[in-house]
Amino acid sequence: MGHRAGVISSAEREELGSWPGSAHEARRFILDRLPGSAPVEGLSAEADQYGRAEEPAVLVEPSVIEEGAFRAIRVLDPDQPRGQSGFAGFLDGTQRISIVSQRQGIPIVWATVSAAARLRVDRRMISWPTRPPIVRGKIYVPFRYLGQLADELRADPRVVDTAKDSSADKIPSRHPAALMEAAVKRVQDDREKAEQELAEAWCASEEGTLYVDGSLTASQVSSTSIKAVGVIKTHRRLYAEGDAFRVLVNLRAGERTSVFRISPQYRYPVASWYVRVREAAGHDALFGLLRIEAALTPDMSARADEVSRWIIAEGSPLALPDGRWDKMAYGIRDTEEFLRAIS
């Protein structure tokens, strides 16, 4: 699928399932189907302030599965070169969220989620030919608060109900901020599903290892495959309480922690550990710190050492000018730039 200067044609956009492809199209769609709704202009940049609040910052005691106490383990000496990475590809996703309309205080949200896997061939990044990138545009509406008007939307696959109860989520109140939080969560869920589709397709068809920007725990396939490694850059939940916390914050560049097991509710268990890819002296305690997820295998110590060296090797070249350069691999930055161009 060829793209000129990052532009995607209407035919290609339809093939990728991304209609509506603009806020204007989304507004027209809503005005046609929801009498009494009013278009909202210029709020796309403000939509994030109504989004779901970040999970609370907590410390959790790690369930160590590697022999010995939770400790720092050196995988690369300071005077050693970074070496070569064993990652064959990179996967990431993005999302764009806008409030395009409102009806009696109910925000109507349009969002585009996208995901792509990129291959590294002869030190160059190219599109993964096996599966094209995913770009999907949908409208997010709380059917519960629209009464009979929701009947116009229920059968349309382009419209997502954001006030639908599930085992993990409660029905939101009518407060506009609560409805926006519910919409943002649905968008994030759709983005995760798109990333999950590509990760599972990779595990089923490729021989090399995929660097996944984010967690593997949502997918049974990815969480049990040695062909996928999840890399987490944000740390609201730190698996390091008590003595483990002191080990973690004092971790030096080139060191990893012991491997521990995580088993999130409603998700699949994985092995995990932290690795420091850049020295934190002069920075905050989380500078250059990544948490890695991988399938549980009998040889976790050797696997953690190997993958940690790959992760450290991915720190060069720098992912500048991105503000997350201390934690971001250049291959992920390339994938994000690619997604921005096509979505």
C-alpha positions in Angstrom: 0.0 0.0 0.0 1.8 3.1 -1.2 1.6 6.5 0.6 2.8 9.7 -1.0 4.3 12.1 1.6 2.3 10.4 4.3 -1.0 11.0 2.6 -3.7 8.3 2.6 -6.3 8.2 -0.2 -10.0 8.0 0.6 -10.1 4.5 -0.9 -7.2 3.4 1.3 -8.8 5.0 4.3 -12.0 3.0 3.7 -10.0 -0.2 3.3 -8.3 0.5 6.7 -11.7 1.0 8.3 -11.0 4.6 9.4 -14.3 6.3 8.5 -15.1 8.9 9.8 -11.7 10.2 8.9 -12.1 13.7 10.1 -13.9 15.8 12.7 -16.0 17.4 10.0 -17.3 14.0 8.8 -18.0 13.0 12.4 -20.0 16.2 13.0 -22.1 15.7 9.9 -22.8 12.1 10.9 -24.0 13.1 14.4 -26.1 16.1 13.1 -27.9 13.8 10.7 -28.7 11.2 13.4 -29.1 13.1 16.6 -31.6 16.0 16.3 -30.9 18.7 18.8 -27.2 18.1 19.0 -24.9 21.1 18.6 -21.5 21.0 16.8 -18.4 21.8 19.0 -15.5 23.5 17.3 -11.9 23.8 18.4 -12.0 21.5 21.4 -9.8 18.7 20.2 -6.8 20.0 22.1 -8.9 20.3 25.2 -10.4 16.9 25.1 -7.5 15.3 27.0 -8.2 17.4 30.1 -11.5 15.5 30.5 -9.9 12.1 30.0 -9.6 9.3 32.5 -7.4 10.3 35.5 -4.2 8.4 35.7 -4.2 5.4 38.0 -3.0 6.2 41.5 0.8 6.1 42.1 1.3 2.9 44.2 4.1 0.6 45.4 3.5 -3.1 45.1 5.7 -5.8 46.5 7.2 -7.8 43.7 6.6 -11.6 43.5 10.2 -12.6 42.8 10.6 -15.8 40.7 14.4 -15.6 40.2 16.6 -17.2 42.7 17.6 -15.0 45.6 16.3 -11.7 47.0 15.2 -8.8 44.9 18.5 -7.3 43.8 20.4 -5.4 41.1 22.1 -7.6 38.5 24.6 -6.1 36.1 24.1 -7.1 32.4 26.5 -4.6 30.8 29.6 -3.0 32.2 29.9 0.8 31.9 33.0 0.6 29.7 31.4 -2.0 27.4 29.8 -1.0 24.0 26.1 -1.3 23.9 26.3 -4.2 21.5 23.7 -5.5 19.0 20.0 -5.8 19.5 18.0 -8.9 18.6 14.7 -7.1 17.9 13.5 -7.6 14.3 10.5 -5.3 14.5 8.7 -2.6 16.5 5.0 -2.1 17.3 3.2 0.9 18.6 -0.2 2.6 18.5 -1.6 6.1 18.7 -4.9 7.8 19.3 -6.5 11.1 18.5 -9.6 12.3 20.4 -11.9 15.2 19.7 -15.2 16.4 21.1 -17.1 17.1 17.9 -20.7 17.7 19.2 -22.8 17.8 22.4 -26.4 17.2 23.2 -27.8 18.5 26.4 -24.4 18.5 28.0 -23.5 15.0 26.7 -20.2 15.1 24.9 -20.1 13.3 21.5 -16.5 12.1 20.8 -14.8 11.2 17.6 -11.5 9.4 17.8 -9.0 7.7 15.5 -6.9 4.8 16.8 -4.0 3.4 14.8 -1.3 0.7 15.1 1.6 -0.5 13.0 4.5 -2.9 13.1 7.7 -1.8 11.4 10.6 -4.1 10.3 14.3 -3.3 10.7 16.1 -4.4 7.5 19.8 -3.5 7.0 19.5 -0.8 9.7 16.5 0.8 7.9 12.9 0.9 9.1 10.2 -0.3 6.6 6.6 -1.2 6.8 5.8 -4.8 7.8 4.5 -6.4 4.5 2.6 -9.2 6.2 0.0 -6.9 7.8 -0.8 -3.3 6.8 -1.2 -0.7 9.5 -4.5 -0.4 11.3 -6.4 3.0 11.2 -9.9 3.1 12.6 -12.1 6.1 13.2 -15.2 5.8 15.4 -17.7 7.9 17.2 -18.2 7.4 21.0 -21.6 8.0 22.4 -23.3 7.1 25.8 -26.5 5.3 24.5 -28.0 5.2 28.0 -28.4 9.0 28.1 -29.9 9.5 24.6 -33.2 7.6 25.1 -34.9 6.6 21.9 -32.4 8.6 19.8 -29.9 5.9 20.5 -31.9 3.5 18.3 -30.5 5.4 15.2 -27.0 4.5 16.3 -27.1 1.0 17.8 -26.7 -1.0 14.7 -23.9 1.1 13.2 -20.5 -0.5 13.7 -18.8 3.0 13.5 -20.5 4.0 16.8 -19.3 2.8 20.2 -21.5 2.8 23.3 -19.5 4.4 26.2 -22.1 3.8 28.9 -22.3 0.0 28.6 -21.7 -2.0 31.8 -19.1 -4.7 31.9 -17.4 -6.9 34.4 -14.6 -4.3 34.7 -16.4 -1.0 34.3 -19.3 0.6 36.0 -21.9 2.7 34.1 -20.7 6.4 34.3 -22.8 9.2 35.7 -24.1 11.9 33.4 -21.5 14.4 34.5 -19.7 15.5 31.3 -16.3 14.7 32.8 -17.4 11.2 33.8 -18.7 10.6 30.3 -15.4 11.9 28.8 -13.5 9.5 31.0 -15.7 6.6 29.8 -15.1 7.7 26.2 -11.4 7.9 26.6 -11.3 4.5 28.2 -13.2 3.0 25.2 -10.8 4.7 22.8 -7.8 3.3 24.8 -9.4 -0.2 24.7 -9.8 0.1 20.9 -6.2 1.2 20.5 -5.1 -1.8 22.7 -7.1 -4.2 20.6 -5.5 -2.8 17.4 -2.0 -3.3 18.8 -3.0 -6.7 20.1 -4.2 -7.8 16.6 -0.8 -7.0 15.1 1.2 -8.5 17.9 -0.7 -11.7 17.7 -0.3 -11.8 13.9 3.5 -11.3 14.3 3.8 -14.1 16.8 1.9 -16.4 14.4 4.0 -15.6 11.3 7.4 -14.2 12.1 10.6 -15.8 13.4 12.2 -12.7 15.0 11.4 -10.9 18.2 9.0 -7.9 18.3 9.5 -4.9 20.5 6.1 -3.9 21.8 5.6 -0.5 23.2 3.4 -1.4 26.2 2.1 -4.4 28.1 1.6 -7.9 26.8 -0.9 -8.9 29.5 -4.1 -8.3 27.4 -3.3 -11.1 25.0 -2.9 -14.8 25.8 -1.0 -15.2 22.5 1.5 -12.4 23.1 2.0 -13.0 26.8 3.0 -16.6 26.2 5.1 -16.2 23.0 8.9 -15.7 23.1 8.5 -13.7 19.9 7.1 -10.6 21.8 8.7 -8.4 24.5 6.7 -5.6 26.1 8.4 -2.4 27.2 6.7 -0.1 29.6 8.0 3.5 30.0 5.5 4.9 32.6 5.6 3.8 36.2 2.5 4.8 38.1 2.5 1.3 39.6 6.0 0.3 40.8 6.7 -3.3 41.7 9.1 -2.3 44.4 8.1 -1.9 48.0 10.3 -1.9 51.1 13.9 -3.1 50.4 12.9 -3.6 46.8 12.3 0.1 46.4 15.8 1.0 47.5 17.2 -1.5 45.1 15.1 0.0 42.2 15.9 3.6 42.8 19.6 2.9 43.1 19.7 0.8 39.9 22.7 1.9 37.7 22.8 2.1 34.0 23.4 -1.4 32.6 21.7 -3.1 35.5 18.5 -5.0 35.8 16.4 -6.1 38.7 15.5 -9.7 39.6 12.7 -11.2 37.6 9.2 -11.2 39.2 5.8 -12.4 38.1 2.8 -10.2 37.6 -0.8 -11.4 37.3 -3.1 -8.5 36.6 -6.8 -9.0 37.2 -8.7 -9.9 34.0 -5.4 -10.4 32.2 -2.7 -12.9 31.6 0.5 -13.5 33.8 4.0 -12.6 32.5 7.5 -12.4 33.8 8.7 -8.8 34.4 11.8 -6.9 35.5 13.3 -3.4 35.4 16.3 -2.3 33.5 18.1 1.1 33.6 19.2 2.1 30.2 20.7 5.5 31.1 22.5 6.8 34.3 20.0 8.7 36.5 22.6 10.9 38.3 21.3 14.5 38.0 17.8 13.3 37.1 14.8 12.0 38.8 14.7 8.4 40.1 12.7 7.1 37.1 15.0 8.5 34.5 16.1 5.9 31.9 14.1 3.2 33.7 12.0 0.6 31.8 9.9 -2.3 32.9 10.1 -5.3 30.7 7.5 -8.0 30.2 8.1 -11.4 28.6 6.6 -14.9 28.5 7.3 -17.1 31.5 10.0 -19.6 30.6 12.2 -22.0 32.5 15.4 -20.0 31.8 14.2 -16.6 33.0 17.6 -15.4 34.2 19.3 -16.0 30.9 16.3 -14.6 29.0 16.2 -11.5 31.2 20.0 -10.9 30.7 19.7 -11.3 26.9 16.6 -9.1 26.5 18.0 -6.4 28.8 21.2 -6.1 26.6 18.9 -5.8 23.5 16.9 -3.0 25.3 20.1 -1.2 26.2 21.4 -1.5 22.7 18.2 0.2 21.4 19.2 3.4 23.3 21.4 4.3 20.3 20.7 6.3 18.2 18.9 8.7 20.6 15.2 9.2 19.9 15.6 13.0 19.9 13.8 15.4 19.8 11.2 13.4 21.6 10.9 14.4 25.3 10.9 10.7 26.3 14.3 10.1 24.7 15.7 8.7 27.9 13.4 5.7 27.7 12.3 5.5 24.0 13.8 3.3 21.4 14.5 4.9 18.0 12.4 2.2 16.4 9.4 3.2 18.4 9.9 6.8 17.6 10.0 5.9 13.9 6.8 3.9 14.2 5.0 6.8 16.0 6.2 9.2 13.2 4.9 6.8 10.6 1.5 6.5 12.3 1.2 10.3 12.6 1.7 10.5 8.8 -1.1 8.0 7.9 -3.8 8.6 10.5 
